[in-house]
Amino acid sequence: MRIRGLQRLDWYIIRKFLVTFFVSIAFLSLIIVIFDISEKIEDFVRKEAPLREIVFDYYVNFVPYFINMYSPMFVFLTVIFFTSKITQDSEVVAMLSSGISYHRLMVPYMVSAAVIAVLSAVMGMWIIPPANGTRVAFEMKYNSYMSRQVKAGHDMHYKLENDHFVYLESFSAYNNTAYNFTLEDMSGGRLRSKISAESAQFDTLTGSWRLRNWFIRDYDEGMGDHIRSGRQMDTVLSLTRDDFFLNRFTIQQLNKRELDQLIETQKMRGDASVNMALIEKNNRLSLPFSTFILTIIGVALCTKKKRGGMGWNLAAGTALGFSYILFMHFSEMFVITDTLPAGVAIWLPNYLYAIIALVVYIKAPK
């Protein structure tokens, strides 16, 4: 397949870029698997995990997840490695001496980065999430850290549709029961009724809630009230037990459409855990975009011969790559602490490194 405007030299660089990228990923994946096995082998043996599940349920799904998460660093090291190689072999000098401008030299690099960015975005949005479901299910079964029971939630409140509000003091994962449960009807701009129950147990088969020792207080226009009570009552709410246990592992299993729906629902309810979903969504968008930024930095750093040669370039590239990953994870804290919106905090590494990319790119031709 030919792309109009690309010449033989462009295809030479694109081929080197992509081949080096995928070969390095294959090599690093092997190292990742070896280190992960050494860390988890005790759990696998103690819990008698079948070899087929270890290979196909866990590692076949774990490796793409890990690679996609750290794809910016893989791209950066790839550009550093093969660009340093062709620079040391004087190929870059020959290209520029033949009349090719520095800006034109960037075209095949940007095409290659676009291929990787699109692949990363598609995988992050649609392919990896269902694979994460299989991986997480395996870890919950055979990994001691993951298999610990989720602690019960405390002091939670949710906004449901039609201006109904749910409050509960605590929720137990052991018996799917909410304690000191309250449901308020605020439709029409005023309090119409309030249901209070000693407990509310979720039925996973019917999707309904069973209220025990309940009281209903109905309010009329003049705020007069009428009280009813009973020992047991079933009701259906747009709320399930899973809403109490959303965490980064369950959110990672949602594709783009499901993640957008979750964010919309959580915002409507006033659920503070919406920040986790917003972090996940913005990470999936910002990671592919960082491919272009880190590619520009890598090319700008390596198209001039240096006394330290390739070793210096790889050392500098590794330091910059790890600093980007560190900053990326650190920026999540701004969202968790409500210091910055997710759309700003998660993109901070890209904003900063885009400035670095612009500076080094302007200086590189000189």
N, C-alpha and C positions, 0 to 999 in steps of 0.2 A: 504494500500500500504506500502510495506517495502522497505527501502533504505539499501542496503548492507553495513554492517559495523556498523550501528547504533544499540545500545543495548537499553534495557528497560529504563535504567537511562537517556539515551539521549532523548528518546521520552518523558520522564517525564519533562525534562527541556524545550524541544521544545514546549510541550503542555502548560506549564505554561507561557512561553514567549509569544506565539501567542495569547492565550486566554486573558492574561492580556492586551496585546497590543490592541486587537480589542474591548475589554470591555471598556478600558480607552478612546479609540477613540469615542465610542458610547456616553459615558458620557460627554466627552469634546465637542462633536458635539452639544449636547443638550444645553450646556452652551453657545457655540458660537452663536447658533440660537437665544437664548433668548436675548443676548446682541445686536445682529444685528437687531432684530426686534425692540428693544427699541430705537435704533438709527434711524431707517428708517420708523417707524410707521407713523410719521407725513406726509411723502411723499406719503406713500401708501394710507392713508386716503384722503389726499387732491387731489390726482390724480385718486382716485377711482380704484385702482388696484384690479382686480378680485382675489379672494382667490385661485382659481385653478392655475393662473399664478404665484402667489406668492410662492405657494408650489412647483409646478412641473417645472416651467420655471426658477425660481430663486434658491430656497433653495436646491432642488434636485441636482442642478448643482454647487451651491456655496460651499456646505459642502465638496464634494470630492476635489474641487480645493483648499480650505483652508487647509484641512488635508494633502494633498500631499505636499503643500508648506512648512508646518511645521512638516512633518513626522520625520525629524531627532530628533527634540526635543521630539516628542511623543515616539520614540524608546528609546531615552536616559532615559526618566522618567520611562518607562516601565521596562527597565533593572535595574535601580536603585531600583525601588519599590519591584519587586518580588525577586531580588537577595538579597536585604537587609533582606527580610522576611525569606528566607531559611537560610541565614547566622545566623540571630538571633535565629532561631530554631535549630541551630547546624547541619543542614543538609549538609552544605558545609564541615564542619570539618569531618563528618562521611564519606563523599565521598573521601576526600583526605586521611583519615586514612585507608581506605580500599585498598589503593594502586593506586588509580587513580591520574595521574599526573595533575598538574595545566594546562599544555598545552592541555592534553586530555579533561579536563573539558571545554575548550573553544570550542570544536567541535560542540556540539549542539547549542551553542550560535551563532556560525558563520553560521550554517545551517539555523537557524531561521532568522538571519539578511539577508541571501541570498534570502529567500522567500519574505521578505518585500521589499528588494532592487529591485528584478525583478518585483514585483507587482507595485512598485512606478515608475519604468522606463517605463513599458508598459502603465500605466495610463498617465504619463506625456507626452509620445511621441504620443499616438494614441487615447486614450479615453477622456481625459480631454479637449483637444483643441476644438473638435466640441461642447462639452458641454459648453465651455466658450462662444461660439457664441450665444447660447440661453441665457445664463446669462447676457452677455454684452448688448444684444438687449433689454432685460427686463430693465436693469439699465438705458439705454439711454432713455427709455420711461417713467420710473417712478421715477428715482433718480435725484434730482435737480443738484447734483454735476456732474453726468455723462452726463446729457442732455444739458449742456452748449455747444454752438456751438464752433467747432474747429476754432481757429484763422487762418487767412490766412497766408500762408508761405511767406517768403521774401528771395530774393537773392539766388535762388536755381539753381543748375546746375546738369545735368545728362548726362551720356554717354550711348548712345544707340548702337545697333549693327551696324556693318560696319563703325565704326569710325564716327558716327554722334553725335553731341553734342547739347544739348538743354540748353538754359539759359532763365531765366525769373526773372523779378524784384519782382513780387508778384503773389499770387494765391488766389482767393476769393472762399470760400466754398459756398457762397450765390448763385452765378450764374455760378459756375464751369468755371471761366474765368481766364486765365493767362494774365498778362499785361507786355508790353515791352518784347515780346517773340522773341527769336532768335534761329534759327536752322542752325548749321554749318556742312558742309560735308568736313571731313578731310581725306577721303579715299585716298590711294596711298601716304600718307605721306605729302600731301600738301593741302592747302585750295582750294577746287574746287568750292564751292558755299556757299552763306550765305543768309538765308531768315530772314527778320526782319518784325515784324508785331506789330501794335499798341496793338492788343489783340488776344487771341486764346481761343475760347470757346469749351469745351469738350461736345460732344453729347453722352449722356449715352445710347441712343437707338442704334446708329450705331457704336459707339466706335471710331468716327473720330473727328478731330479738325477743327474748322472753323476759319480761319485766316481773320482778317479784317484790311484794309489799309496796305497791305503788299508790300514789295520790295524784289526782288530777284537779287542778284549780282553774276553773273557767272564769274569765273576766268579761263583764258586759261593758257597754259604753260609759256608764258612770263609774267604772272600776269596782263595781260590786262583784263579789266572787261567789262561786258555787263549788263545793268540794265533793269529789267522789273518790272512792278508794277500793282496793281489792288486793287479793293475795297474788294473783298471777294474770298476766295479759301478754299476748303475742302481738307484735307490730313489725312493720317492714319499713326500713330506713335506707336511704342511699348511702349507707356506711357499712363497711365490713371489717372483720378483724384485721385484714391485710392493711387497712389504712393506718393502723396503729404501729405497724412494724415495717414501714417503708424505710429502707436504709440504702447505702450506696451499692450494696450487692443486689438488691431487688431492682433498683433503678437502672443498673447496668444491663438488665435483661429486657428493657423496653426499647422498641424501635422508635424511629422519629415520630410517627403518628401517635403511638401510645404515650411517648414522653410528653408531647405537646398537650395531649388530653389530660394527663396527670397534672401538669403545671397549671392548666386552666382550672381544673377542679380544686387544686390546693389553694390557688389565689382566691377563688370564690369562697372557700371555707375559712380563709384567714389562717391556713395551716403554716406554722413556722418552718416545717420541714420542706417547704417549697424550695428553699435555698439549695438543698442537695440536688434536686431535679434541675434547677437553673445552672448549677455548676456543671453537671453532666452534659446538659445541652450545649453550653458555651464551650466546653472542652472539645466536644465533637466538631464544632465549627472552627475553633481557633487553631487546632492542631494541623489540619490540612493547609490553612493559610500560612502557618509558620514555615512550611516547606519552601516557599518562595523567598522569605526573608533570610533564612539560614543558607540557602543556596547562593544568594547574592554575597553574603558575608564570606562564605567559603571560597568563592571564586576570587573575590577582591583580595583576600589574604594570600592566595597561593599562585597568582599569575606573575609574580616577580621572584626571581631567584634570590635565595637568602643563604648566608654562610652556614646556618645550621641545617639547611636542606630540608628534606621531607620530615625528619624527626622533629624539628622545631614546629613545623606546620601542624603535625599530628598532635603534639603536646598542647599547642595553643587551641586547636580545634576541639580537643577533648575537654579542655577547661571551659571553653565557651559553651559547648554542648551541655555539659553537666550543670553549668550555672543557669542555663535556660530552663532545664528540667526542674532544678531546685526552685527557681523563681516562680515557675508555673504552679508548683504545689504550694509554695508559700502564699501566693496570691489568693488561694482558696480561703485562707484564714480571714481575709478582708470581707468575704461574703458571709462566712459562718458567724462572724462577730457583728454583722450588719454595719460594717464601716463603709463599704462601697457596694453598689449594685453589681450583680453577677456579670452583666454586660460590660462593665468597666473593669472590674477586678481581674476577671479571667483573661481579658485581652491585654492587661498591663505588660506582660512579657513581650507580646508582639509589638506594642507601641514603643517600648524601650529599644528592642532589638531592631525595629524598623529605622529608628533614628541612627543606631550604630551602622546599619546596613547602608544608609544614605551617605554617611560620612566616609566610610571606607570605600564605597563605590566611586565617590567623587575624587578621592585621593588616588585610587588605584591606577588610572591611566597616566598619572604624573610620575 
